[in-house]
Amino acid sequence: MKLEIAAAALQHVPALAALERECFSRPWSGESLLCAIEDPAYFVFCAFADSMLAGYISVRTVLNEGYVNNLAVTRAFRRRGVGRALVKEALTDAAKRNLSFLSLEVRASNTPAIALYESLGFHKEGLRRGFYTAPKEDAWIMTAHLPERNETHV
């Protein structure tokens, strides 16, 4: 499988909306996805496996903080490194943007995702009770703190 990561663009919105419907009980609409792609406070990456959309990640920035809104991988490409590649790309981009951390929520029962995030430097920093609906479930707040970059200008 050849995996490529690229910034999301307008032409990806229909496929992203279909992926949202596949993965989430409360999916983002195509309009919401388009707004995120066009908003400079967001960065959105798509993963393509053999030219097919395999997954995507959306991150919203607030000042020097990053919040993962969604990470979705289509069923056909789960457990094949797509999620890992997307999170690594988000971490790399967050560091380039000099963000101090990336934070996300994950279903408390989603042990494979929790293990993935922990392997990439995320730590549990809190619990949001009843965060998810359909089905109702708690969410772990997981955060990866990024090294501070000291930029000097000559």
C-alpha positions as CSV (number, residue, x, y, z in Angstrom):
1,M,0.0,0.0,0.0
2,K,1.4,3.4,-1.0
3,L,0.3,6.0,1.4
4,E,0.3,9.8,0.7
5,I,-0.6,12.6,3.0
6,A,-1.8,15.9,1.5
7,A,-3.6,19.0,2.6
8,A,-7.4,18.7,2.2
9,A,-8.9,20.7,-0.6
10,L,-12.3,21.6,-2.0
11,Q,-12.5,18.6,-4.3
12,H,-12.0,16.2,-1.3
13,V,-15.2,17.5,0.5
14,P,-17.7,14.9,-0.9
15,A,-15.4,12.0,0.0
16,L,-14.6,13.4,3.4
17,A,-18.4,13.8,4.1
18,A,-18.9,10.2,3.1
19,L,-16.1,9.1,5.5
20,E,-17.6,11.2,8.3
21,R,-21.0,9.3,7.8
22,E,-19.2,6.0,7.8
23,C,-17.2,6.7,11.0
24,F,-19.3,8.8,13.3
25,S,-22.8,8.8,14.8
26,R,-22.9,12.6,14.6
27,P,-20.9,13.3,11.4
28,W,-19.8,16.7,10.2
29,S,-21.6,18.0,7.1
30,G,-19.9,18.8,3.9
31,E,-20.5,22.4,4.6
32,S,-18.7,22.1,8.0
33,L,-15.8,20.3,6.4
34,L,-15.5,23.0,3.7
35,C,-15.5,25.7,6.4
36,A,-12.7,23.9,8.2
37,I,-10.6,23.5,5.0
38,E,-11.0,27.2,4.2
39,D,-10.5,28.5,7.8
40,P,-6.8,29.5,8.5
41,A,-7.4,28.5,12.1
42,Y,-7.6,24.8,11.0
43,F,-5.3,22.4,9.3
44,V,-6.8,19.4,7.6
45,F,-4.9,16.5,6.0
46,C,-6.1,13.6,3.9
47,A,-4.4,10.2,3.6
48,F,-4.6,8.5,0.2
49,A,-3.8,4.8,-0.2
50,D,-3.3,3.9,-3.8
51,S,-5.1,7.2,-4.7
52,M,-8.2,6.3,-2.6
53,L,-9.2,8.4,0.4
54,A,-8.2,6.3,3.4
55,G,-8.6,8.8,6.2
56,Y,-8.3,12.4,7.4
57,I,-7.4,14.5,10.4
58,S,-8.7,18.0,11.3
59,V,-7.0,20.2,13.8
60,R,-8.2,23.6,15.1
61,T,-5.7,26.1,16.4
62,V,-6.4,28.6,19.2
63,L,-3.4,30.9,19.7
64,N,-0.5,28.4,20.3
65,E,-2.8,25.4,21.1
66,G,-4.0,22.6,18.8
67,Y,-7.2,20.6,19.2
68,V,-7.8,17.5,17.0
69,N,-11.5,17.7,16.0
70,N,-11.7,14.5,14.0
71,L,-9.5,11.6,13.0
72,A,-11.3,9.2,10.7
73,V,-10.0,6.1,8.8
74,T,-12.2,4.1,6.5
75,R,-13.0,0.5,7.5
76,A,-11.0,-0.9,4.6
77,F,-7.8,0.8,5.8
78,R,-8.0,0.5,9.6
79,R,-5.1,-1.2,11.4
80,R,-2.8,-0.4,8.5
81,G,-0.9,2.6,9.7
82,V,-3.2,5.3,8.2
83,G,-4.2,6.8,11.6
84,R,-0.6,6.8,12.8
85,A,0.6,8.6,9.7
86,L,-2.2,11.2,10.0
87,V,-1.4,11.9,13.7
88,K,2.3,12.1,13.0
89,E,1.6,14.6,10.1
90,A,-0.5,16.7,12.5
91,L,2.2,16.6,15.2
92,T,4.8,17.7,12.6
93,D,2.7,20.5,11.3
94,A,1.8,21.6,14.8
95,A,5.5,21.8,15.6
96,K,6.1,23.9,12.4
97,R,3.4,26.2,13.6
98,N,5.1,26.5,17.0
99,L,2.0,25.1,18.9
100,S,2.7,24.1,22.5
101,F,0.5,21.0,22.4
102,L,-2.1,19.0,20.5
103,S,-5.1,17.7,22.5
104,L,-8.0,15.4,21.6
105,E,-10.8,13.4,23.1
106,V,-11.1,9.7,22.6
107,R,-13.9,7.3,23.6
108,A,-12.9,5.7,26.9
109,S,-13.6,2.2,25.4
110,N,-11.5,2.8,22.3
111,T,-8.4,1.0,23.5
112,P,-6.7,0.6,20.1
113,A,-6.9,4.4,19.6
114,I,-5.7,5.1,23.1
115,A,-2.7,2.8,22.5
116,L,-2.0,4.6,19.2
117,Y,-2.1,8.0,20.8
118,E,0.1,6.9,23.8
119,S,2.7,5.5,21.4
120,L,2.9,8.9,19.7
121,G,3.5,10.8,23.0
122,F,-0.1,11.6,24.1
123,H,-1.0,11.3,27.8
124,K,-4.3,11.1,29.5
125,E,-4.9,14.5,31.2
126,G,-8.5,14.3,32.1
127,L,-11.9,12.7,31.6
128,R,-15.0,14.3,30.1
129,R,-18.0,12.4,31.5
130,G,-20.8,11.7,29.1
131,F,-18.9,13.5,26.3
132,Y,-20.1,11.2,23.5
133,T,-23.7,10.5,22.5
134,A,-25.1,7.7,20.4
135,P,-23.9,5.8,22.4
136,K,-23.3,7.9,25.5
137,E,-19.8,7.4,26.8
138,D,-17.0,9.2,28.6
139,A,-14.0,10.6,26.7
140,W,-10.3,10.7,27.8
141,I,-8.7,14.0,27.1
142,M,-5.2,13.2,25.7
143,T,-2.5,15.7,25.1
144,A,0.9,15.6,23.4
145,H,3.1,18.5,24.6
146,L,5.4,19.8,21.9
147,P,8.9,21.1,22.4
148,E,9.2,24.8,22.5
149,R,11.1,26.2,19.6
150,N,13.4,29.2,20.2
151,E,13.5,31.1,17.0
152,T,16.3,33.7,16.8
153,H,16.6,36.3,14.2
154,V,20.0,37.6,13.1
